[in-house]
Amino acid sequence: MANIEILREVCAGNEGDWRLCFQWARYHYEDDDPQMGYRFIWRRPDGSLQAARGQARIPSASEMFDLIGQASAAGWFVTAEATRND
């Protein structure tokens, strides 16, 4: 099991609704060095994260590409990888 530290995030949809989010995160594992990576995850209407055993349903390719585009426009998609330590 890992403790996740969210470093960057973009979300689709409106606050107060279910929102699909794309994140750059640091994964802290119990017996290992931290590892960096991207993930898609859902936020509930109250803003909490929906744990889904490592999987998030992505409704369409256009929504996935929109989130990646938002991360690019925010300046952290791909460039965030320069902060890797794994």
N, C-alpha and C positions, 0 to 999 in steps of 0.2 A: 504494500500500500504506500502511496505517496502523499505528501503534503504539498499542495500547489501554491506557488507564489505568482500571482498575476502581475506581469510587468507592463503589458500594453493590452488594450482591448478596444474593439469597435463592435457595435451592435446594430441590428436591423430592427425596425419596428418602433413602437411608441412605448414610453415608460408607462407602467400600469398594465401592460399587456405582456404575454409571453414574447420574449425576444431571443433570436438566435445571435450568438456572439462569437467572434473570432478573437483568439487570444495568443499572445506570446507569453510563455510562462517558464518558470524554473520549477522543476520537479524535484522535491526533496524526498529521497527514498531512505528507509530506515538504516540499511547497512551499506550505503553506496554514496558516492559523491553526487552532488546535484547535477541534473541534466536539463538542458534547455530544449524547448520545442513549441510548436504551434498546436492549437486545438480549437475545435468548434464545441460550444456548449450552450445550453439553453438557460436563460434567466427567467424565473417565475415573475408573475405580476408584482410581487412584493420586493423584487430585486435580488432575491437569493438565487443561488445556483442550483440547477437540477442535476443531481448525480445520476448517471446512467451507465455505470459500469464501463466507462471509457468510450461510450458511443453517443453520438448526437445525430438525430435524424435531420438531414439537410433536405428541405422540401424541393429545391430545384437548383440546377446548375447556375441559373441567373442570380439566385440569392447568394450562392457560394462566391461567385465572381464579384458580386456587388460588395460583399464584406472584404474580400481581398483587395478590391479597388479602394475601399475606404481606408484600409490599413496602408496601402501605397500612398494615397493622398495625404495621410497623416504623417508620412515619412518614416514609418518603422517596419513595414513589410520588407523582408530580405535584409535591409540594413541592420535590423535588430540582431541578426546572426553574428555580427561582429562582436557582440557581447558574450558569445558562447564561452563556456568554460568546461565543456564535456568532450 
